[in-house]
């Protein structure tokens, strides 16, 4: 569609009534043109829903209690936005009821399947509330279920998009809503299998959803609205003296997000680059700010940029018979890694060992170890950090190593990666 813009608003931008009103005020400036809006779950809702999933799997009786707390938080926000009896309350309740049905059953044998059927309510509820408020504010908005558009395979928690079918569905479902005027609002993070089971696209996957819609509908551009002024050289919550980058190439953005820069989901850039769709990263706090433009334009020089990934694990793998780690061993290991969709961030091998640095945010590392321990010795070192520096300078690297134990390091032309453990400071007076 000509002049179509795709906007993505994350959890922090819709975390409470005041922020929902702020999103509406931003959108006031874009009336009269086609806009497709993707929203995430509110605030830390996904984290809370993960507790529901864990409680259901553990059968500890707390799942419904946690869900009711989440429901109450959303109803409190709605009470600040709508009059009692507004139809949005019933619509939101219907979404929660579908999760209550899941909780009435025995935990599903496939944890990841159960996860996706529960976790999706966060986006469904936030998008329902946001669409209702926009309509109340005089901004005509159609609500679209992303699961009717984004088709994935049946690998839960990390669904792979089936592109041809998704393009066809986007044109059939989204275009008619856009053509009738007003905004179209949908959910990030979720999709569906051919059997209509809900899937998710990977944690923090709402950026990717917006890129999928941008690709399928040939958007003019895409904008991610964040609580920072644009793409920064490092996370301002962790580092001082960070600066905003005014422009960034697709290539540099892919490198940064792959290595853990949190401002954009790693899968976001490729669909945009394939159709040369510009991406803007702007602040919902200062919507008139210029933000950062990510496009095909190449910048020759960049300052040092730092990405820090916590919750890392080093998995040390060696053969039980002291033989070399050969090609057939690697084939077995990477088959398990692929089947579990385990994200490998670094790897090194010696004659008789293989070491991988992986994200340790769920049970996948333990499942991986269980699968291979019959053939290999496995040791896991947890609670580590992965520091990646693009365009590194010696002084920057020296400062980043302070107070750290360096466990593994890898260097390429433009990138230095370090797996580190924080040094525990001991008070020798107490020891004595």
CORRA-V397006 format. One record per residue. RES is the residue in one small letter. SS is DSSP state (@ for helix, = for strand, . for the rest). PHI is phi in radians with two decimals (* if undefined). Layout:
# CORRA-V397006
res->(RES/RES)
ss->(SS/SS)
phi->(PHI/PHI)
This chain:
# CORRA-V397006
res->(x/x/x/x/x/x/x/x/x/x/x/x/x/x/x/x/x/x/x/x/x/x/x/x/x/x/x/x/x/x/x/x/x/x/x/x/x/x/x/x/x/x/x/x/x/x/x/x/x/x/x/x/x/x/x/x/x/x/x/x/x/x/x/x/x/x/x/x/x/x/x/x/x/x/x/x/x/x/x/x/x/x/x/x/x/x/x/x/x/x/x/x/x/x/x/x/x/x/x/x/x/x/x/x/x/x/x/x/x/x/x/x/x/x/x/x/x/x/x/x/x/x/x/x/x/x/x/x/x/x/x/x/x/x/x/x/x/x/x/x/x/x/x/x/x/x/x/x/x/x/x/x/x/x/x/x/x/x/x/x/x/x/x/x/x/x/x/x/x/x/x/x/x/x/x/x/x/x/x/x/x/x/x/x/x/x/x/x/x/x/x/x/x/x/x/x/x/x/x/x/x/x/x/x/x/x/x/x/x/x/x/x/x/x/x/x/x/x/x/x/x/x/x/x/x/x/x/x/x/x/x/x/x/x/x/x/x/x/x/x/x/x/x/x/x/x/x/x/x/x/x/x/x/x/x/x/x/x/x/x/x/x/x/x/x/x/x/x/x/x/x/x/x/x/x/x/x/x/x/x/x/x/x/x/x/x/x/x/x/x/x/x/x/x/x/x/x/x/x/x/x/x/x/x/x/x/x/x/x/x/x/x/x/x/x/x/x/x/x/x/x/x/x/x/x/x/x/x/x/x/x/x/x/x/x/x/x/x/x/x/x/x/x/x/x/x/x/x/x/x/x/x/x/x/x/x/x/x/x/x/x/x/x/x/x/x/x/x/x/x/x/x/x/x/x/x/x/x/x/x/x/x/x/x/x/x/x/x/x/x/x/x/x/x/x/x/x/x/x/x/x/x/x/x/x/x/x/x/x/x/x/x/x/x/x/x/x/x/x/x/x/x/x/x/x/x/x/x/x/x/x/x)
ss->(././././=/=/=/=/=/./@/@/@/@/././@/@/@/@/@/@/@/@/@/@/@/@/@/@/././././=/=/=/=/=/./././././@/@/@/@/@/@/@/@/@/@/@/@/@/@/././././@/@/@/@/@/@/@/@/@/@/@/@/@/@/@/@/@/./././././././@/@/@/@/@/@/@/@/@/@/@/@/@/@/@/@/@/@/././././././@/@/@/@/@/@/@/@/@/./@/@/@/@/@/@/@/@/@/@/@/@/@/@/@/@/././././=/=/=/././@/@/@/././=/=/././././././././=/./@/@/@/@/@/@/@/@/@/@/@/@/@/@/@/@/@/./././=/=/=/=/=/././=/=/=/./././././=/=/=/./././././@/@/@/@/@/@/@/@/@/@/@/././././=/=/=/=/=/=/./././././=/./././././././././././=/././=/=/=/@/@/@/@/@/@/@/@/@/./././././././././@/@/@/@/@/@/@/./././=/=/=/=/=/=/././././././././=/=/=/=/./././././././././=/=/=/=/=/=/=/=/=/=/=/=/=/=/=/./././././././@/@/@/@/@/@/@/@/@/@/@/@/@/@/./././=/=/=/=/=/=/./././=/=/=/=/=/=/=/././././@/@/@/@/@/@/@/@/@/./././=/=/=/=/=/=/=/=/=/=/=/=/=/=/=/./././@/@/@/@/@/@/@/@/././=/=/=/=/=/=/=/=/./././=/=/=/=/=/=/=/=/./././././@/@/@/@/.)
phi->(*/-1.11/1.16/-1.18/-1.98/-2.04/-1.95/-2.17/-1.99/-1.46/-1.03/-1.21/-1.39/-2.23/-1.31/-2.68/-1.08/-1.08/-1.27/-1.09/-1.12/-1.15/-1.05/-1.07/-1.18/-1.13/-1.23/-0.97/-1.33/-2.09/-1.15/1.58/-2.37/-1.21/-2.31/-1.85/-1.97/-1.97/-2.14/-1.64/-1.16/-1.24/0.85/-1.73/-1.04/-1.07/-1.04/-1.14/-1.17/-1.11/-1.18/-1.07/-1.05/-1.10/-1.16/-1.12/-1.13/-1.39/0.94/-1.66/1.38/-1.73/-1.05/-1.16/-1.08/-1.16/-1.07/-1.12/-1.13/-1.09/-1.06/-1.09/-1.10/-1.21/-1.15/-1.12/-1.12/-1.11/-1.13/-1.52/-1.97/-2.28/-1.31/-0.98/1.53/-1.00/-1.10/-1.12/-1.10/-1.18/-1.11/-1.16/-1.03/-1.05/-1.12/-1.16/-1.06/-1.09/-1.30/-1.04/-1.08/-1.08/-1.25/-1.30/-1.54/-1.15/-0.95/-1.18/-1.13/-1.69/-0.99/-1.13/-1.08/-1.07/-0.94/-1.16/-1.24/-1.62/-1.15/-1.13/-1.12/-1.03/-1.24/-1.08/-1.25/-1.09/-1.21/-1.13/-1.15/-1.12/-1.11/-1.12/-1.21/-1.07/-1.11/-1.11/-1.41/1.46/-2.02/-0.93/-2.43/-1.72/-1.59/-2.16/-1.41/-1.04/-1.21/-1.42/-2.03/-1.53/-1.69/-2.20/-1.31/-1.81/-1.61/-1.34/1.28/-2.73/-1.11/-1.71/-1.20/-1.63/-1.18/-1.04/-1.17/-1.19/-1.05/-1.07/-1.17/-1.07/-1.22/-1.39/-1.74/-1.47/-1.03/-1.04/-1.20/-1.19/-1.20/-1.41/1.73/1.41/-1.52/-2.08/-2.11/-2.45/-1.78/-1.51/1.43/-2.04/-2.59/-2.66/-1.51/-1.14/-1.61/1.17/-1.54/-1.22/-2.18/-2.11/-1.72/1.89/-0.95/1.09/-1.49/-1.18/-1.00/-1.09/-0.99/-1.07/-1.19/-1.08/-1.11/-1.05/-1.14/-1.15/-1.86/0.91/-1.11/-1.19/-2.85/-2.29/-2.25/-1.80/-1.69/-2.15/-1.66/-2.17/-1.24/2.83/-1.38/-1.88/-1.26/-2.89/-1.24/-1.15/-1.33/-2.00/-2.31/-1.58/1.04/-1.37/-2.24/-1.47/-1.67/-1.29/-2.41/-2.60/-1.41/-0.95/-1.07/-1.18/-1.12/-1.09/-1.07/-1.10/-1.24/-1.05/-1.50/1.99/-1.10/-1.43/-1.19/-2.43/-1.16/-0.97/-1.48/-1.19/-1.24/-0.99/-1.05/-1.26/-1.12/-1.06/-2.06/0.95/-1.63/-1.15/-2.08/-1.86/-1.99/-2.27/-1.71/-1.35/-1.39/-2.24/-1.12/-1.49/-1.15/-1.25/1.20/-2.16/-1.81/-1.94/-2.69/-1.35/-1.07/-1.69/-1.74/-1.43/-2.30/-2.29/-1.28/-1.01/-2.22/-2.09/-2.15/-2.11/-1.99/-1.55/0.98/-1.88/-2.32/-1.73/-1.87/-1.66/-2.15/-2.47/-1.30/-1.34/-1.82/1.15/-1.51/-1.09/-1.41/-1.74/-1.05/-1.22/-1.15/-1.04/-1.06/-1.11/-1.09/-1.31/-1.13/-1.15/-1.05/-1.18/-1.13/-1.54/0.90/-1.41/-1.48/-1.64/-1.79/-2.65/-2.71/-2.51/-2.41/-2.04/-1.07/-2.12/-2.54/-2.46/-2.16/-2.20/-1.77/-2.33/-1.16/-2.08/-1.98/-2.62/-1.64/-1.15/-1.13/-1.14/-1.14/-1.05/-1.09/-1.09/-1.15/-1.84/-1.19/-1.18/-1.89/-2.36/-1.42/-2.30/-2.16/-2.14/-1.90/-1.92/1.04/-1.86/-2.16/-1.94/-1.89/-2.07/-2.15/-1.60/0.99/-1.21/-2.13/-0.92/-1.14/-1.14/-1.11/-1.07/-1.16/-1.21/-1.44/-1.09/1.29/-2.18/-1.75/-1.46/-1.74/-2.76/-2.47/-2.49/-2.23/-2.19/-0.98/-1.98/-2.39/-2.13/-2.10/-2.37/-1.67/-2.31/-2.19/-1.16/-1.32/-1.42/-1.45/-1.84/-1.45/-1.19/-1.17/-1.22/-1.11/-1.20)
